[in-house]
Amino acid sequence: MNLSPHYLIKILEQSGFMLKRSEGSHQLYYNPATNKTVIVPFHGGKDMKKGTFLAVLKQAGIDKNGLD
């Protein structure tokens, strides 16, 4: 499984999330349709930990089983 923040952001944007603001090493994404906000840690291109990646997906309401 690809655990890069770039891949997570791509998934979020395909689900209707858009970048609301970026502060330091975290980016805040908002979905106006679902009124949900998620924070994506972005630390110098390093891969995220699997638990963090899955937690962001869960907060966004995205099913992890639909990913490759």
Biopython code that builds the backbone (N, CA, C, O; Angstrom):
import numpy as np
from Bio.PDB.StructureBuilder import StructureBuilder

atoms = [
    (1, "MET", "N", (0.842, -1.177, 0.000)),
    (1, "MET", "CA", (0.000, 0.000, 0.000)),
    (1, "MET", "C", (0.893, 1.247, 0.000)),
    (1, "MET", "O", (1.861, 1.333, 0.755)),
    (2, "ASN", "N", (0.556, 2.184, -0.838)),
    (2, "ASN", "CA", (1.285, 3.439, -0.924)),
    (2, "ASN", "C", (0.869, 4.329, 0.250)),
    (2, "ASN", "O", (-0.310, 4.662, 0.376)),
    (3, "LEU", "N", (1.799, 4.715, 1.096)),
    (3, "LEU", "CA", (1.490, 5.500, 2.283)),
    (3, "LEU", "C", (1.996, 6.939, 2.196)),
    (3, "LEU", "O", (2.154, 7.604, 3.220)),
    (4, "SER", "N", (2.250, 7.418, 0.988)),
    (4, "SER", "CA", (2.763, 8.778, 0.845)),
    (4, "SER", "C", (1.631, 9.794, 1.028)),
    (4, "SER", "O", (0.480, 9.514, 0.691)),
    (5, "PRO", "N", (1.958, 10.958, 1.555)),
    (5, "PRO", "CA", (0.937, 11.995, 1.707)),
    (5, "PRO", "C", (0.384, 12.458, 0.361)),
    (5, "PRO", "O", (-0.777, 12.858, 0.277)),
    (6, "HIS", "N", (1.202, 12.410, -0.695)),
    (6, "HIS", "CA", (0.727, 12.792, -2.028)),
    (6, "HIS", "C", (-0.416, 11.878, -2.470)),
    (6, "HIS", "O", (-1.402, 12.340, -3.044)),
    (7, "TYR", "N", (-0.275, 10.579, -2.197)),
    (7, "TYR", "CA", (-1.311, 9.620, -2.573)),
    (7, "TYR", "C", (-2.582, 9.870, -1.764)),
    (7, "TYR", "O", (-3.683, 9.814, -2.313)),
    (8, "LEU", "N", (-2.444, 10.143, -0.477)),
    (8, "LEU", "CA", (-3.598, 10.419, 0.376)),
    (8, "LEU", "C", (-4.326, 11.672, -0.095)),
    (8, "LEU", "O", (-5.556, 11.702, -0.133)),
    (9, "ILE", "N", (-3.574, 12.699, -0.453)),
    (9, "ILE", "CA", (-4.188, 13.939, -0.933)),
    (9, "ILE", "C", (-4.936, 13.691, -2.238)),
    (9, "ILE", "O", (-6.012, 14.249, -2.450)),
    (10, "LYS", "N", (-4.380, 12.867, -3.104)),
    (10, "LYS", "CA", (-5.047, 12.521, -4.366)),
    (10, "LYS", "C", (-6.388, 11.839, -4.094)),
    (10, "LYS", "O", (-7.387, 12.139, -4.748)),
    (11, "ILE", "N", (-6.403, 10.923, -3.128)),
    (11, "ILE", "CA", (-7.641, 10.226, -2.751)),
    (11, "ILE", "C", (-8.655, 11.224, -2.197)),
    (11, "ILE", "O", (-9.833, 11.180, -2.555)),
    (12, "LEU", "N", (-8.202, 12.118, -1.330)),
    (12, "LEU", "CA", (-9.102, 13.110, -0.734)),
    (12, "LEU", "C", (-9.693, 14.027, -1.797)),
    (12, "LEU", "O", (-10.891, 14.310, -1.774)),
    (13, "GLU", "N", (-8.868, 14.492, -2.721)),
    (13, "GLU", "CA", (-9.353, 15.392, -3.766)),
    (13, "GLU", "C", (-10.349, 14.701, -4.685)),
    (13, "GLU", "O", (-11.296, 15.334, -5.152)),
    (14, "GLN", "N", (-10.154, 13.413, -4.954)),
    (14, "GLN", "CA", (-11.106, 12.662, -5.774)),
    (14, "GLN", "C", (-12.438, 12.487, -5.045)),
    (14, "GLN", "O", (-13.474, 12.276, -5.675)),
    (15, "SER", "N", (-12.403, 12.575, -3.722)),
    (15, "SER", "CA", (-13.621, 12.426, -2.922)),
    (15, "SER", "C", (-14.279, 13.763, -2.614)),
    (15, "SER", "O", (-15.244, 13.814, -1.851)),
    (16, "GLY", "N", (-13.778, 14.835, -3.189)),
    (16, "GLY", "CA", (-14.415, 16.139, -3.040)),
    (16, "GLY", "C", (-13.777, 17.061, -2.020)),
    (16, "GLY", "O", (-14.300, 18.147, -1.769)),
    (17, "PHE", "N", (-12.666, 16.663, -1.427)),
    (17, "PHE", "CA", (-11.974, 17.523, -0.469)),
    (17, "PHE", "C", (-11.114, 18.527, -1.216)),
    (17, "PHE", "O", (-10.589, 18.239, -2.292)),
    (18, "MET", "N", (-10.976, 19.716, -0.627)),
    (18, "MET", "CA", (-10.114, 20.729, -1.213)),
    (18, "MET", "C", (-9.258, 21.349, -0.122)),
    (18, "MET", "O", (-9.648, 21.405, 1.044)),
    (19, "LEU", "N", (-8.083, 21.811, -0.526)),
    (19, "LEU", "CA", (-7.154, 22.409, 0.415)),
    (19, "LEU", "C", (-7.743, 23.702, 0.956)),
    (19, "LEU", "O", (-8.052, 24.623, 0.200)),
    (20, "LYS", "N", (-7.894, 23.758, 2.268)),
    (20, "LYS", "CA", (-8.423, 24.960, 2.897)),
    (20, "LYS", "C", (-7.279, 25.852, 3.358)),
    (20, "LYS", "O", (-7.314, 27.067, 3.165)),
    (21, "ARG", "N", (-6.252, 25.236, 3.975)),
    (21, "ARG", "CA", (-5.081, 26.010, 4.387)),
    (21, "ARG", "C", (-3.929, 25.070, 4.678)),
    (21, "ARG", "O", (-4.113, 23.872, 4.892)),
    (22, "SER", "N", (-2.755, 25.635, 4.680)),
    (22, "SER", "CA", (-1.547, 24.884, 4.969)),
    (22, "SER", "C", (-0.784, 25.652, 6.036)),
    (22, "SER", "O", (-0.523, 26.847, 5.899)),
    (23, "GLU", "N", (-0.434, 24.945, 7.098)),
    (23, "GLU", "CA", (0.269, 25.603, 8.189)),
    (23, "GLU", "C", (1.399, 24.704, 8.653)),
    (23, "GLU", "O", (1.158, 23.638, 9.220)),
    (24, "GLY", "N", (2.614, 25.122, 8.418)),
    (24, "GLY", "CA", (3.764, 24.319, 8.813)),
    (24, "GLY", "C", (3.815, 23.027, 8.027)),
    (24, "GLY", "O", (3.820, 23.039, 6.796)),
    (25, "SER", "N", (3.852, 21.915, 8.737)),
    (25, "SER", "CA", (3.954, 20.618, 8.075)),
    (25, "SER", "C", (2.617, 19.891, 8.005)),
    (25, "SER", "O", (2.592, 18.676, 7.809)),
    (26, "HIS", "N", (1.512, 20.606, 8.161)),
    (26, "HIS", "CA", (0.187, 20.002, 8.088)),
    (26, "HIS", "C", (-0.680, 20.775, 7.110)),
    (26, "HIS", "O", (-0.612, 22.001, 7.021)),
    (27, "GLN", "N", (-1.504, 20.023, 6.374)),
    (27, "GLN", "CA", (-2.417, 20.636, 5.425)),
    (27, "GLN", "C", (-3.843, 20.270, 5.822)),
    (27, "GLN", "O", (-4.130, 19.111, 6.123)),
    (28, "LEU", "N", (-4.723, 21.248, 5.823)),
    (28, "LEU", "CA", (-6.097, 21.060, 6.228)),
    (28, "LEU", "C", (-6.970, 20.973, 4.980)),
    (28, "LEU", "O", (-6.977, 21.885, 4.153)),
    (29, "TYR", "N", (-7.704, 19.869, 4.851)),
    (29, "TYR", "CA", (-8.589, 19.655, 3.708)),
    (29, "TYR", "C", (-10.031, 19.632, 4.188)),
    (29, "TYR", "O", (-10.340, 19.082, 5.245)),
    (30, "TYR", "N", (-10.920, 20.245, 3.387)),
    (30, "TYR", "CA", (-12.328, 20.395, 3.752)),
    (30, "TYR", "C", (-13.205, 19.911, 2.609)),
    (30, "TYR", "O", (-12.915, 20.162, 1.439)),
    (31, "ASN", "N", (-14.280, 19.215, 2.959)),
    (31, "ASN", "CA", (-15.256, 18.767, 1.968)),
    (31, "ASN", "C", (-16.574, 19.477, 2.257)),
    (31, "ASN", "O", (-17.223, 19.181, 3.260)),
    (32, "PRO", "N", (-16.985, 20.412, 1.391)),
    (32, "PRO", "CA", (-18.217, 21.164, 1.656)),
    (32, "PRO", "C", (-19.480, 20.303, 1.567)),
    (32, "PRO", "O", (-20.486, 20.630, 2.196)),
    (33, "ALA", "N", (-19.445, 19.223, 0.805)),
    (33, "ALA", "CA", (-20.624, 18.370, 0.666)),
    (33, "ALA", "C", (-20.914, 17.599, 1.955)),
    (33, "ALA", "O", (-22.072, 17.456, 2.349)),
    (34, "THR", "N", (-19.866, 17.106, 2.608)),
    (34, "THR", "CA", (-20.053, 16.324, 3.830)),
    (34, "THR", "C", (-19.771, 17.140, 5.084)),
    (34, "THR", "O", (-20.027, 16.677, 6.195)),
    (35, "ASN", "N", (-19.246, 18.350, 4.918)),
    (35, "ASN", "CA", (-18.887, 19.229, 6.027)),
    (35, "ASN", "C", (-17.848, 18.596, 6.952)),
    (35, "ASN", "O", (-17.883, 18.792, 8.167)),
    (36, "LYS", "N", (-16.921, 17.831, 6.360)),
    (36, "LYS", "CA", (-15.865, 17.181, 7.127)),
    (36, "LYS", "C", (-14.537, 17.863, 6.849)),
    (36, "LYS", "O", (-14.280, 18.339, 5.743)),
    (37, "THR", "N", (-13.702, 17.900, 7.873)),
    (37, "THR", "CA", (-12.366, 18.469, 7.770)),
    (37, "THR", "C", (-11.364, 17.434, 8.245)),
    (37, "THR", "O", (-11.569, 16.800, 9.280)),
    (38, "VAL", "N", (-10.280, 17.256, 7.498)),
    (38, "VAL", "CA", (-9.217, 16.340, 7.903)),
    (38, "VAL", "C", (-7.876, 17.058, 7.785)),
    (38, "VAL", "O", (-7.703, 17.958, 6.962)),
    (39, "ILE", "N", (-6.942, 16.643, 8.617)),
    (39, "ILE", "CA", (-5.598, 17.215, 8.607)),
    (39, "ILE", "C", (-4.626, 16.163, 8.101)),
    (39, "ILE", "O", (-4.594, 15.041, 8.608)),
    (40, "VAL", "N", (-3.839, 16.526, 7.106)),
    (40, "VAL", "CA", (-2.864, 15.620, 6.520)),
    (40, "VAL", "C", (-1.469, 16.073, 6.934)),
    (40, "VAL", "O", (-1.042, 17.168, 6.569)),
    (41, "PRO", "N", (-0.746, 15.232, 7.699)),
    (41, "PRO", "CA", (0.634, 15.584, 8.039)),
    (41, "PRO", "C", (1.530, 15.430, 6.812)),
    (41, "PRO", "O", (1.433, 14.437, 6.091)),
    (42, "PHE", "N", (2.380, 16.388, 6.580)),
    (42, "PHE", "CA", (3.207, 16.410, 5.380)),
    (42, "PHE", "C", (4.626, 16.735, 5.804)),
    (42, "PHE", "O", (5.002, 17.905, 5.860)),
    (43, "HIS", "N", (5.420, 15.716, 6.103)),
    (43, "HIS", "CA", (6.754, 15.909, 6.668)),
    (43, "HIS", "C", (7.852, 15.578, 5.657)),
    (43, "HIS", "O", (8.402, 14.477, 5.667)),
    (44, "GLY", "N", (8.155, 16.509, 4.813)),
    (44, "GLY", "CA", (9.283, 16.404, 3.901)),
    (44, "GLY", "C", (9.236, 15.234, 2.935)),
    (44, "GLY", "O", (10.286, 14.696, 2.584)),
    (45, "GLY", "N", (8.077, 14.828, 2.502)),
    (45, "GLY", "CA", (7.969, 13.753, 1.528)),
    (45, "GLY", "C", (8.124, 12.367, 2.116)),
    (45, "GLY", "O", (8.151, 11.389, 1.369)),
    (46, "LYS", "N", (8.227, 12.250, 3.437)),
    (46, "LYS", "CA", (8.335, 10.929, 4.060)),
    (46, "LYS", "C", (6.982, 10.232, 4.031)),
    (46, "LYS", "O", (5.935, 10.877, 4.082)),
    (47, "ASP", "N", (7.020, 8.905, 3.947)),
    (47, "ASP", "CA", (5.781, 8.142, 4.020)),
    (47, "ASP", "C", (5.186, 8.256, 5.416)),
    (47, "ASP", "O", (5.896, 8.409, 6.410)),
    (48, "MET", "N", (3.855, 8.178, 5.457)),
    (48, "MET", "CA", (3.150, 8.240, 6.730)),
    (48, "MET", "C", (3.122, 6.851, 7.357)),
    (48, "MET", "O", (3.316, 5.850, 6.667)),
    (49, "LYS", "N", (2.884, 6.791, 8.649)),
    (49, "LYS", "CA", (2.674, 5.504, 9.293)),
    (49, "LYS", "C", (1.310, 4.990, 8.862)),
    (49, "LYS", "O", (0.391, 5.770, 8.611)),
    (50, "LYS", "N", (1.188, 3.673, 8.780)),
    (50, "LYS", "CA", (-0.042, 3.071, 8.280)),
    (50, "LYS", "C", (-1.253, 3.468, 9.122)),
    (50, "LYS", "O", (-2.324, 3.743, 8.581)),
    (51, "GLY", "N", (-1.086, 3.497, 10.438)),
    (51, "GLY", "CA", (-2.187, 3.862, 11.325)),
    (51, "GLY", "C", (-2.660, 5.293, 11.099)),
    (51, "GLY", "O", (-3.860, 5.564, 11.137)),
    (52, "THR", "N", (-1.735, 6.196, 10.869)),
    (52, "THR", "CA", (-2.078, 7.587, 10.606)),
    (52, "THR", "C", (-2.812, 7.711, 9.280)),
    (52, "THR", "O", (-3.818, 8.414, 9.182)),
    (53, "PHE", "N", (-2.311, 7.034, 8.270)),
    (53, "PHE", "CA", (-2.924, 7.049, 6.937)),
    (53, "PHE", "C", (-4.375, 6.565, 7.015)),
    (53, "PHE", "O", (-5.283, 7.202, 6.481)),
    (54, "LEU", "N", (-4.577, 5.419, 7.695)),
    (54, "LEU", "CA", (-5.922, 4.847, 7.806)),
    (54, "LEU", "C", (-6.834, 5.711, 8.675)),
    (54, "LEU", "O", (-8.038, 5.784, 8.426)),
    (55, "ALA", "N", (-6.271, 6.366, 9.692)),
    (55, "ALA", "CA", (-7.073, 7.233, 10.556)),
    (55, "ALA", "C", (-7.602, 8.444, 9.780)),
    (55, "ALA", "O", (-8.747, 8.852, 9.970)),
    (56, "VAL", "N", (-6.772, 9.011, 8.916)),
    (56, "VAL", "CA", (-7.220, 10.149, 8.106)),
    (56, "VAL", "C", (-8.325, 9.705, 7.153)),
    (56, "VAL", "O", (-9.311, 10.419, 6.969)),
    (57, "LEU", "N", (-8.166, 8.531, 6.548)),
    (57, "LEU", "CA", (-9.218, 8.005, 5.660)),
    (57, "LEU", "C", (-10.526, 7.812, 6.431)),
    (57, "LEU", "O", (-11.601, 8.143, 5.930)),
    (58, "LYS", "N", (-10.432, 7.282, 7.634)),
    (58, "LYS", "CA", (-11.621, 7.043, 8.456)),
    (58, "LYS", "C", (-12.310, 8.355, 8.810)),
    (58, "LYS", "O", (-13.536, 8.454, 8.746)),
    (59, "GLN", "N", (-11.522, 9.361, 9.185)),
    (59, "GLN", "CA", (-12.083, 10.677, 9.505)),
    (59, "GLN", "C", (-12.779, 11.288, 8.291)),
    (59, "GLN", "O", (-13.776, 11.996, 8.428)),
    (60, "ALA", "N", (-12.250, 11.010, 7.114)),
    (60, "ALA", "CA", (-12.825, 11.553, 5.880)),
    (60, "ALA", "C", (-14.051, 10.767, 5.431)),
    (60, "ALA", "O", (-14.794, 11.215, 4.558)),
    (61, "GLY", "N", (-14.263, 9.598, 6.026)),
    (61, "GLY", "CA", (-15.400, 8.766, 5.630)),
    (61, "GLY", "C", (-15.147, 7.987, 4.359)),
    (61, "GLY", "O", (-16.085, 7.674, 3.627)),
    (62, "ILE", "N", (-13.892, 7.670, 4.088)),
    (62, "ILE", "CA", (-13.507, 6.932, 2.878)),
    (62, "ILE", "C", (-13.182, 5.503, 3.259)),
    (62, "ILE", "O", (-12.423, 5.268, 4.200)),
    (63, "ASP", "N", (-13.749, 4.544, 2.538)),
    (63, "ASP", "CA", (-13.530, 3.127, 2.820)),
    (63, "ASP", "C", (-12.158, 2.706, 2.327)),
    (63, "ASP", "O", (-11.817, 2.924, 1.164)),
    (64, "LYS", "N", (-11.370, 2.104, 3.206)),
    (64, "LYS", "CA", (-10.016, 1.680, 2.843)),
    (64, "LYS", "C", (-10.015, 0.482, 1.914)),
    (64, "LYS", "O", (-9.016, 0.236, 1.238)),
    (65, "ASN", "N", (-11.105, -0.271, 1.860)),
    (65, "ASN", "CA", (-11.164, -1.459, 1.004)),
    (65, "ASN", "C", (-11.278, -1.102, -0.475)),
    (65, "ASN", "O", (-11.007, -1.947, -1.328)),
    (66, "GLY", "N", (-11.667, 0.113, -0.794)),
    (66, "GLY", "CA", (-11.782, 0.529, -2.183)),
    (66, "GLY", "C", (-10.455, 0.959, -2.792)),
    (66, "GLY", "O", (-10.393, 1.285, -3.977)),
    (67, "LEU", "N", (-9.398, 0.960, -1.992)),
    (67, "LEU", "CA", (-8.078, 1.367, -2.480)),
    (67, "LEU", "C", (-7.309, 0.164, -2.966)),
    (67, "LEU", "O", (-7.602, -0.971, -2.590)),
    (68, "ASP", "N", (-6.307, 0.424, -3.817)),
    (68, "ASP", "CA", (-5.506, -0.694, -4.314)),
    (68, "ASP", "C", (-4.330, -0.959, -3.436)),
    (68, "ASP", "O", (-3.548, -1.869, -3.710)),
]
sb = StructureBuilder()
sb.init_structure("model")
sb.init_model(0)
sb.init_chain("A")
sb.init_seg("    ")
for serial, (resi, resn, name, xyz) in enumerate(atoms, 1):
    if name == "N":
        sb.init_residue(resn, " ", resi, " ")
    sb.init_atom(name, np.array(xyz, "f"), 0.0, 1.0, " ", f" {name:<3s}", serial, name[0])
structure = sb.get_structure()
